[in-house]
Amino acid sequence: MKKLYLVVSFLCCLSGCSSWHQNQSKSTNWYKLGFSEGLNGYTRNWRSNYHMINGGTPDNFDEEAYIDGFVDGHEEKCKISGCDITIAKQ
């Protein structure tokens, strides 16, 4: 019974590592993510703070695409709600 428990535990660990690696290798559409966060009212520096807390900026982070998307998303939000568009461009 002890051996069965060890084997099952080992297999669970392996499957967890496998899924973690797959999640880390997915590509991200940084423009789309920035657009979504701008549209939903996140602050301009929210993504930088998120990366700082979570161990650093990912290797594939495209800051220019993210900021372009964020500005476009914030502008869209302002068209809907009438907020100040210039805040996102600063």
Buried (B, 14 or more C-beta within 10 A) or exposed (E): EEEEEEEEEEEEEEEEEEEEEEEEEEEEEBBEBBBBBBBEEBBBEEBEEEEEEEEEEEEEBBEEBBBBBBBBBBBBBBEEEEBEBEEBEE
